[in-house]
Amino acid sequence: MARAVRVAYLVSGTNEYGCANVGRGSATVALRLARKLLREGYMDVRVCTPRGRVLQSDELDELKPPQETDTMAKGQQKGNRETKKPKKDKAKVIAAAPSRKDAAWQPDFGPGKKK
C-alpha cells in the first residue's frame, strides 16, 4: 500500500483543457513550476503555501528566498576566533660555532700566583 506524503506547496493552474494541481516540497521548486505554467499559457496560476496562504501569479516573487550577498566556500570563511600574535624571531645558536659575543672587561686578580 502506498504511503501518503504531505506536500508543502500546491501549485495549480487552468488552461483550455482543464485544471492542473501539482504538489512540490520546497518553495524554490514550486516557484519554478508556477513560472513554467505561466510560460505555457496557463491562466489563474496559484501557489498555496504550507500556512494556507494562496499567492496569485503577480505575488510569486514573495516565494523567492533572500539572496546571500557574500557567498564563500567554507575554507574561505573567516573564523570567529581571535588571531594570535606572531612569535618573536629567535636567532638560532649553533653549538659548534664559536661565540659571537664581544670580549668584555674581565677582572684582574693581581699579579702572579699565591703561595
BAFI-188867 format. One record per residue: residue number from 1; residue in three letters; x, y, z of N, C-alpha, C, CB in turn. Coordinates in pm, 1 decimal, padded with zeros to 6 digits. Each point is the difference from the previous one (the first is absolute). Glycine has a CB too. Example, Ala and Ser with C-alpha at 12.3 -4.5 7.8 and 13.67 -1.06 7.14 Angstrom:
2
ATOM, 1, ALA, 01319.0, -00569.0, 00780.0, -00089.0, 00119.0, 00000.0, 00090.0, 00120.0, 00000.0, -00189.2, -00117.3, 00124.6
ATOM, 2, SER, 00154.2, 00222.3, -00196.6, 00082.0, 00119.0, 00006.0, -00077.0, 00109.0, 00073.0, 00118.4, -00062.8, -00214.5
// end
This chain:
115
ATOM, 1, MET, 00083.5, -00118.1, 00000.0, -00083.5, 00118.1, 00000.0, 00087.9, 00124.5, 00000.0, -00182.9, -00124.7, 00121.1
ATOM, 2, ALA, 00147.6, 00222.7, -00199.3, 00077.6, 00122.7, -00014.0, -00011.6, 00085.2, 00126.3, -00035.3, -00005.4, -00249.3
ATOM, 3, ARG, 00145.9, 00065.2, 00284.9, 00005.2, 00085.7, 00117.1, -00039.5, 00142.0, -00039.1, 00180.3, -00144.4, 00102.8
ATOM, 4, ALA, -00258.7, 00210.1, -00021.8, -00043.7, 00137.1, -00029.1, 00115.0, 00096.7, 00029.9, -00242.3, -00059.3, 00053.8
ATOM, 5, VAL, 00266.4, 00148.9, -00147.8, 00106.1, 00098.6, 00015.9, -00063.6, 00137.6, 00006.9, 00167.1, -00145.8, -00123.2
ATOM, 6, ARG, -00130.4, 00221.1, 00225.4, -00054.2, 00135.2, 00015.1, 00085.2, 00096.1, -00081.7, -00089.2, -00053.0, 00232.0
ATOM, 7, VAL, 00024.9, 00127.9, -00319.4, 00068.8, 00093.3, -00088.4, -00012.5, 00139.9, 00059.0, -00045.9, -00145.4, -00203.9
ATOM, 8, ALA, 00158.9, 00216.8, 00207.6, 00000.5, 00132.2, 00061.9, -00065.6, 00106.9, -00087.0, 00206.9, -00066.2, 00118.4
ATOM, 9, TYR, -00181.3, 00064.9, -00248.0, -00051.0, 00104.2, -00089.5, -00086.7, -00063.1, -00108.3, 00203.2, 00143.5, 00044.6
ATOM, 10, LEU, -00320.5, -00085.6, -00069.2, -00090.3, -00048.3, -00104.4, -00007.5, 00106.0, -00109.2, -00134.8, -00137.8, 00166.8
ATOM, 11, VAL, 00169.7, 00098.2, -00288.5, -00001.9, 00091.1, -00114.8, -00117.0, -00041.0, -00088.0, 00253.4, 00037.6, 00007.9
ATOM, 12, SER, -00339.0, 00059.4, -00041.7, -00114.9, -00031.8, -00085.4, -00012.1, 00103.7, -00111.1, -00118.9, -00109.5, 00194.4
ATOM, 13, GLY, 00066.7, 00064.3, -00306.3, -00019.9, 00088.3, -00114.7, -00106.6, -00057.2, -00092.3, 00238.6, 00077.8, 00015.5
ATOM, 14, THR, -00300.1, 00008.2, -00094.8, -00106.7, -00041.3, -00090.5, 00038.2, 00036.9, -00142.3, -00173.0, 00028.3, 00181.5
ATOM, 15, ASN, 00151.5, -00123.3, -00273.4, 00019.1, 00030.9, -00141.7, -00128.0, -00038.4, -00074.9, 00253.3, -00037.3, 00016.2
ATOM, 16, GLU, -00248.8, 00037.8, -00148.2, -00121.1, -00025.5, -00078.9, -00049.6, -00144.2, 00012.1, 00075.7, 00176.3, -00157.8
ATOM, 17, TYR, 00010.4, -00266.9, 00203.3, -00040.5, -00140.2, 00010.3, -00044.5, -00041.2, 00140.1, 00157.6, -00046.5, -00183.3
ATOM, 18, GLY, -00124.0, 00126.8, 00284.0, -00040.4, -00034.9, 00136.0, 00091.7, 00063.3, 00103.3, -00093.1, -00214.4, -00085.6
ATOM, 19, CYS, 00092.9, 00152.4, 00201.7, 00073.6, 00055.3, 00113.4, 00114.3, -00094.7, 00037.3, -00208.9, 00117.6, 00084.5
ATOM, 20, ALA, 00321.7, -00061.5, -00041.3, 00114.9, -00079.0, 00043.9, 00031.8, 00037.1, 00144.2, 00092.1, -00013.6, -00236.8
ATOM, 21, ASN, -00082.4, -00085.8, 00324.4, 00038.4, 00018.8, 00139.4, 00122.2, -00087.9, 00026.3, -00240.7, 00052.9, 00071.7
ATOM, 22, VAL, 00352.2, 00010.1, -00036.8, 00124.4, -00073.4, 00020.4, 00060.8, 00042.9, 00132.5, 00038.7, -00019.0, -00249.8
ATOM, 23, GLY, 00004.4, -00077.3, 00329.2, 00063.8, 00029.5, 00128.0, 00151.0, -00000.5, -00011.8, -00194.7, -00099.5, 00116.9
ATOM, 24, ARG, 00260.5, 00185.9, -00043.6, 00146.0, 00007.5, 00003.2, 00045.9, 00015.7, 00144.5, 00006.2, 00102.0, -00232.1
ATOM, 25, GLY, 00114.5, -00149.5, 00259.9, 00050.7, -00001.4, 00136.3, 00066.9, 00127.1, 00047.2, 00027.0, -00235.9, -00033.4
ATOM, 26, SER, 00023.6, 00318.4, -00058.6, 00069.3, 00121.8, 00043.3, -00051.1, 00121.1, -00078.0, 00204.0, -00135.9, 00059.6
ATOM, 27, ALA, -00178.4, 00253.2, -00003.6, -00047.7, 00123.5, -00060.7, 00069.5, 00027.0, -00133.5, -00047.6, 00090.2, 00228.6
ATOM, 28, THR, 00175.2, -00123.4, -00237.4, 00074.9, 00026.0, -00123.6, -00054.9, -00081.4, -00115.8, 00203.3, 00050.1, 00135.4
ATOM, 29, VAL, -00232.1, -00177.7, -00108.8, -00051.4, -00087.0, -00105.7, -00143.8, 00039.5, -00036.7, 00149.3, -00187.9, 00081.3
ATOM, 30, ALA, -00228.8, 00226.4, 00017.7, -00136.9, 00043.7, -00027.7, -00000.5, 00127.6, -00083.6, -00076.3, -00105.2, 00214.7
ATOM, 31, LEU, 00166.4, 00196.1, -00184.7, 00010.5, 00125.0, -00076.7, 00040.7, -00029.1, -00143.9, 00061.0, 00125.2, 00209.6
ATOM, 32, ARG, 00033.9, -00215.9, -00228.8, 00043.6, -00036.9, -00134.5, -00115.0, -00062.0, -00079.9, 00233.3, -00035.8, 00087.1
ATOM, 33, LEU, -00312.2, -00051.2, -00023.8, -00112.8, -00063.5, -00068.2, -00108.5, 00101.9, -00035.2, 00049.6, -00213.2, 00122.6
ATOM, 34, ALA, -00077.9, 00306.3, -00031.3, -00102.5, 00101.1, -00026.1, 00039.8, 00087.6, -00119.3, -00062.4, -00000.3, 00244.8
ATOM, 35, ARG, 00189.5, 00036.7, -00252.0, 00046.0, 00081.1, -00113.5, -00005.4, -00078.9, -00130.5, 00148.3, 00129.1, 00155.2
ATOM, 36, LYS, -00120.8, -00258.8, -00147.5, -00008.5, -00084.6, -00119.1, -00144.7, -00006.8, -00049.9, 00198.2, -00135.6, 00080.2
ATOM, 37, LEU, -00293.1, 00121.0, 00013.1, -00141.8, -00004.1, -00039.6, -00041.6, 00131.5, -00065.5, -00048.4, -00160.3, 00188.1
ATOM, 38, LEU, 00096.5, 00271.9, -00137.2, -00032.2, 00130.2, -00059.8, 00056.2, 00011.1, -00141.2, -00001.5, 00103.0, 00228.2
ATOM, 39, ARG, 00125.5, -00153.6, -00249.0, 00058.4, 00003.6, -00134.3, -00077.1, -00086.6, -00098.0, 00221.8, 00041.9, 00102.5
ATOM, 40, GLU, -00279.2, -00151.6, -00053.2, -00073.7, -00091.6, -00087.4, -00142.6, 00046.4, -00027.7, 00139.4, -00184.2, 00089.0
ATOM, 41, GLY, -00179.5, 00298.1, -00033.4, -00130.1, 00056.4, -00031.2, -00109.5, -00031.5, 00101.1, 00067.3, -00016.1, -00233.5
ATOM, 42, TYR, -00033.0, -00037.6, 00348.4, -00101.3, -00025.9, 00103.4, -00049.7, 00132.3, 00055.5, 00107.2, -00221.3, 00058.8
ATOM, 43, MET, -00234.8, 00221.9, -00022.9, -00060.9, 00118.0, 00060.9, -00027.1, -00031.5, 00146.0, -00104.5, 00073.3, -00220.2
ATOM, 44, ASP, 00088.7, 00028.9, 00299.0, -00036.1, -00014.3, 00140.1, 00097.4, -00094.3, 00073.6, -00241.4, 00042.3, -00061.8
ATOM, 45, VAL, 00371.3, -00015.2, 00046.0, 00101.9, -00080.7, 00067.1, 00011.6, 00047.2, 00144.0, 00126.1, -00037.6, -00217.1
ATOM, 46, ARG, -00134.8, -00057.8, 00309.8, 00004.7, 00030.6, 00142.8, 00095.0, -00096.4, 00069.9, -00236.4, 00088.7, -00007.0
ATOM, 47, VAL, 00292.3, -00040.7, 00118.0, 00083.8, -00084.3, 00085.1, -00053.3, 00011.7, 00142.1, 00205.3, 00030.0, -00150.1
ATOM, 48, CYS, -00234.8, -00145.1, 00210.7, -00047.6, -00003.1, 00138.0, 00117.8, -00039.0, 00089.7, -00238.3, -00061.3, -00072.8
ATOM, 49, THR, 00269.8, 00145.6, 00171.1, 00113.2, -00023.1, 00089.4, -00039.4, -00095.4, 00112.7, 00090.4, 00228.8, -00054.4
ATOM, 50, PRO, 00006.7, -00279.8, 00130.5, -00032.3, -00091.0, 00110.5, -00088.6, 00062.5, 00107.8, 00215.5, -00111.3, -00044.7
ATOM, 51, ARG, -00211.0, 00242.0, 00058.5, -00085.0, 00067.5, 00099.4, -00138.8, 00032.6, -00053.8, 00205.7, 00095.0, 00100.9
ATOM, 52, GLY, -00232.7, -00132.3, -00225.9, -00132.6, 00019.6, -00056.4, -00018.0, 00127.7, -00078.9, -00080.5, -00130.6, 00186.2
ATOM, 53, ARG, 00184.3, 00207.2, -00202.5, -00009.7, 00124.0, -00076.9, 00002.4, -00033.2, -00148.7, 00113.1, 00131.1, 00185.2
ATOM, 54, VAL, -00204.3, -00072.1, -00261.2, -00008.0, -00023.9, -00143.8, 00059.6, 00121.3, -00071.4, -00208.0, -00147.1, 00025.6
ATOM, 55, LEU, 00311.7, 00121.2, -00104.5, 00068.0, 00106.8, -00073.7, -00042.2, -00004.2, -00145.5, 00196.0, -00008.7, 00157.7
ATOM, 56, GLN, -00237.7, 00122.8, -00210.0, -00036.3, 00011.7, -00141.2, 00126.5, 00012.4, -00084.0, -00220.0, 00109.4, 00060.4
ATOM, 57, SER, 00204.2, -00107.3, -00191.7, 00116.4, 00002.8, -00089.0, 00083.2, 00126.9, 00015.0, -00128.2, -00140.7, -00158.4
ATOM, 58, ASP, 00066.3, 00252.7, 00199.1, 00077.6, 00123.3, 00016.8, 00068.2, 00007.8, 00136.6, -00158.4, 00113.2, -00155.4
ATOM, 59, GLU, 00129.6, -00207.0, 00245.9, 00060.5, -00001.5, 00132.9, 00106.6, -00108.4, 00014.8, -00213.8, 00088.7, 00089.9
ATOM, 60, LEU, 00250.9, -00152.2, -00198.2, 00092.5, -00113.1, 00008.3, 00139.5, 00039.4, 00047.9, -00129.0, -00105.8, -00182.4
ATOM, 61, ASP, 00166.2, 00231.5, 00166.4, 00132.9, 00043.8, 00043.9, 00017.3, -00009.7, 00151.2, 00007.6, 00152.5, -00196.0
ATOM, 62, GLU, -00116.8, -00162.0, 00269.6, 00009.8, -00012.5, 00145.4, 00054.2, -00136.5, 00041.8, -00190.4, 00159.6, 00022.1
ATOM, 63, LEU, 00187.7, -00257.1, -00112.2, 00053.7, -00132.4, 00030.8, 00151.0, -00006.9, -00013.6, -00213.9, -00095.9, -00075.9
ATOM, 64, LYS, 00273.2, 00193.8, 00009.8, 00144.6, -00002.1, -00021.1, 00071.9, 00003.8, 00133.8, -00027.6, 00114.4, -00222.3
ATOM, 65, PRO, 00126.7, -00201.1, 00241.3, 00078.9, 00010.2, 00123.5, 00091.3, 00122.0, -00007.2, -00007.6, -00251.1, 00030.7
ATOM, 66, PRO, 00040.2, 00311.7, 00083.5, 00089.3, 00115.5, -00002.5, 00136.9, -00040.8, -00051.7, -00124.8, 00103.7, 00191.6
ATOM, 67, GLN, 00181.6, -00019.9, -00278.0, 00127.6, -00033.6, -00060.5, 00113.0, 00035.6, 00094.2, -00095.8, 00036.0, -00228.0
ATOM, 68, GLU, 00193.4, -00126.3, 00236.4, 00117.5, 00026.5, 00081.8, 00095.4, 00087.3, -00080.0, -00026.3, -00219.6, 00124.7
ATOM, 69, THR, 00078.5, 00320.8, -00059.6, 00084.9, 00094.0, -00071.0, 00142.0, -00052.4, -00016.6, -00139.8, 00184.6, 00089.0
ATOM, 70, ASP, 00200.0, -00233.1, 00016.1, 00138.2, -00046.5, -00006.2, 00004.3, -00149.6, 00025.3, 00084.1, 00224.6, 00076.9
ATOM, 71, THR, -00094.8, -00301.2, -00182.6, 00006.6, -00143.8, 00014.5, 00144.0, -00044.4, -00020.0, -00238.6, -00026.2, -00079.8
ATOM, 72, MET, 00292.8, -00037.2, 00182.1, 00137.8, -00046.4, -00007.7, 00005.4, -00149.2, 00028.3, 00084.2, 00226.5, 00070.4
ATOM, 73, ALA, 00017.6, -00288.6, -00119.9, 00021.6, -00139.7, 00032.3, 00034.4, -00011.1, 00147.6, 00077.2, -00050.2, -00235.6
ATOM, 74, LYS, -00099.2, -00067.5, 00290.5, 00021.4, -00017.7, 00143.3, 00144.3, 00028.6, 00040.1, -00182.2, -00169.6, 00001.3
ATOM, 75, GLY, 00275.7, 00135.2, -00086.5, 00140.4, 00024.6, 00031.6, 00037.4, 00147.1, -00003.5, 00049.7, -00222.3, -00091.6
ATOM, 76, GLN, -00129.0, 00302.6, 00022.0, 00030.1, 00142.7, -00011.3, -00068.7, 00083.0, 00106.9, 00028.6, -00032.7, -00242.8
ATOM, 77, GLN, -00120.9, -00027.7, 00317.1, -00073.2, 00076.4, 00100.0, 00091.3, 00036.1, 00116.1, -00212.8, -00114.9, -00065.9
ATOM, 78, LYS, 00194.1, 00234.7, 00116.4, 00082.2, 00047.2, 00109.3, -00050.2, -00061.1, 00130.1, 00049.3, 00215.3, -00122.9
ATOM, 79, GLY, 00041.7, -00261.0, 00200.8, -00036.9, -00062.9, 00126.0, -00039.7, 00101.0, 00105.3, 00153.0, -00185.0, -00054.4
ATOM, 80, ASN, -00203.9, 00133.9, 00163.6, -00047.4, 00080.7, 00109.8, 00110.9, 00026.8, 00101.4, -00228.3, -00094.4, -00034.3
ATOM, 81, ARG, 00336.4, 00020.4, 00026.6, 00105.3, 00009.6, 00099.4, 00089.0, 00122.1, -00024.4, -00005.4, -00249.0, 00024.1
ATOM, 82, GLU, 00065.2, 00293.9, 00085.4, 00094.1, 00110.9, -00012.3, 00130.1, -00052.8, -00058.5, -00105.5, 00121.6, 00196.3
ATOM, 83, THR, 00171.9, -00037.9, -00273.0, 00126.2, -00042.7, -00057.9, 00111.0, 00013.2, 00103.4, -00078.0, 00068.9, -00229.6
ATOM, 84, LYS, 00172.4, -00161.7, 00222.8, 00111.6, 00002.9, 00093.1, 00105.3, 00099.3, -00048.8, -00044.1, -00240.3, 00065.4
ATOM, 85, LYS, 00118.3, 00295.7, 00030.6, 00109.2, 00088.7, -00036.6, 00112.9, -00084.1, -00057.4, -00064.2, 00167.5, 00179.6
ATOM, 86, PRO, 00135.7, -00115.7, -00276.9, 00112.5, -00077.3, -00052.6, 00110.3, -00010.5, 00104.4, -00055.9, 00074.6, -00233.4
ATOM, 87, LYS, 00122.5, -00189.9, 00237.0, 00107.2, -00020.2, 00096.7, 00122.9, 00081.2, -00040.5, -00087.3, -00231.2, 00052.0
ATOM, 88, LYS, 00164.2, 00271.1, 00050.1, 00121.5, 00076.1, -00024.7, 00104.9, -00093.9, -00058.6, -00053.1, 00161.4, 00189.3
ATOM, 89, ASP, 00123.1, -00114.7, -00290.3, 00102.6, -00082.5, -00062.1, 00119.5, -00013.4, 00093.5, -00075.9, 00073.0, -00228.8
ATOM, 90, LYS, 00122.2, -00196.9, 00246.4, 00117.2, -00025.3, 00082.8, 00116.8, -00033.5, -00090.8, -00143.1, -00081.2, 00192.7
ATOM, 91, ALA, 00261.5, 00129.4, -00154.8, 00119.7, -00032.7, -00076.3, 00040.1, -00142.8, 00035.6, 00076.6, 00244.1, -00006.1
ATOM, 92, LYS, -00048.9, -00325.0, -00092.6, 00038.8, -00138.2, 00024.3, 00144.9, -00004.0, 00047.2, -00163.8, -00082.1, -00174.6
ATOM, 93, VAL, 00189.4, -00000.1, 00276.9, 00134.3, -00014.1, 00054.2, 00051.4, -00136.8, -00039.9, -00049.4, 00155.2, 00195.1
ATOM, 94, ILE, 00163.7, -00155.6, -00259.2, 00061.9, -00126.2, -00038.0, 00108.8, -00030.4, 00101.9, -00050.8, 00036.1, -00247.7
ATOM, 95, ALA, 00045.8, -00153.5, 00308.7, 00091.4, -00035.4, 00109.0, 00144.7, -00007.7, -00047.8, -00185.8, -00125.6, 00109.7
ATOM, 96, ALA, 00211.1, 00082.9, -00230.8, 00136.5, -00016.3, -00048.4, 00064.6, 00132.5, -00038.6, -00062.9, -00226.0, -00079.6
ATOM, 97, ALA, -00014.7, 00326.6, 00058.2, 00053.9, 00129.1, -00042.9, 00055.7, 00075.4, 00119.6, -00164.1, 00008.8, -00190.3
ATOM, 98, PRO, 00267.9, 00070.3, 00171.0, 00055.1, 00079.1, 00111.0, -00097.1, 00110.1, 00041.0, 00233.2, -00048.7, -00080.3
ATOM, 99, SER, -00217.4, 00094.2, 00200.4, -00088.1, 00103.6, 00053.1, 00023.0, 00130.8, -00073.5, -00000.7, -00112.2, 00224.6
ATOM, 100, ARG, -00103.8, 00182.9, -00249.6, 00010.6, 00126.5, -00071.9, -00005.5, 00119.6, 00095.0, -00105.6, -00108.9, -00198.5
ATOM, 101, LYS, 00106.4, 00080.7, 00327.4, -00008.1, 00108.2, 00097.5, 00130.1, 00080.3, -00002.1, -00158.0, -00136.0, 00144.3
ATOM, 102, ASP, 00148.1, 00266.4, -00122.9, 00118.1, 00085.8, 00004.6, 00079.4, -00030.7, 00127.5, -00119.8, 00181.7, -00133.0
ATOM, 103, ALA, 00249.4, -00169.5, 00122.2, 00084.4, -00021.0, 00117.9, -00025.1, 00115.2, 00096.0, 00177.5, -00125.1, -00134.5
ATOM, 104, ALA, -00215.9, 00092.7, 00253.4, -00032.6, 00102.1, 00098.7, 00114.1, 00010.9, 00102.1, -00248.7, -00043.7, -00031.2
ATOM, 105, TRP, 00242.8, 00142.6, 00111.7, 00100.9, 00019.3, 00103.3, -00009.2, -00114.6, 00098.0, -00008.5, 00250.7, -00026.0
ATOM, 106, GLN, 00124.5, -00308.0, 00064.1, 00004.2, -00105.0, 00099.7, 00083.7, 00048.8, 00117.9, -00026.1, -00180.7, -00177.5
ATOM, 107, PRO, -00011.1, 00145.0, 00296.7, 00072.3, 00050.8, 00118.3, 00142.4, -00056.6, 00007.7, -00219.7, 00021.1, 00121.2
ATOM, 108, ASP, 00306.6, 00060.9, -00066.7, 00139.1, -00041.8, 00018.8, 00017.8, -00034.5, 00147.2, 00083.5, 00146.8, -00192.4
ATOM, 109, PHE, -00033.2, -00267.2, 00220.0, 00013.3, -00043.4, 00138.5, 00138.3, 00025.3, 00058.4, -00170.4, -00170.8, -00048.3
ATOM, 110, GLY, 00243.6, 00250.4, -00008.5, 00134.4, 00033.3, 00054.3, 00110.5, -00073.4, -00070.5, -00103.5, 00041.8, 00218.4
ATOM, 111, PRO, 00227.4, -00003.7, -00186.5, 00112.5, -00058.5, -00069.8, 00035.4, -00138.1, 00054.6, 00084.1, 00229.7, -00045.3
ATOM, 112, GLY, -00056.5, -00320.9, -00041.0, 00058.9, -00130.5, 00035.0, -00089.7, -00092.2, 00079.7, 00213.5, 00113.7, -00003.0
ATOM, 113, LYS, -00148.9, -00225.5, 00048.0, -00068.9, -00100.2, 00079.5, 00011.1, 00027.3, 00146.3, 00041.6, -00162.8, -00175.9
ATOM, 114, LYS, -00136.3, 00117.0, 00246.2, 00008.4, 00007.9, 00146.7, 00064.6, -00128.0, 00049.6, -00206.6, 00149.0, 00016.1
ATOM, 115, LYS, 00286.5, -00134.7, 00089.2, 00066.1, -00118.8, 00053.7, -00063.3, -00048.4, 00123.7, 00205.4, 00074.6, -00097.6
// end
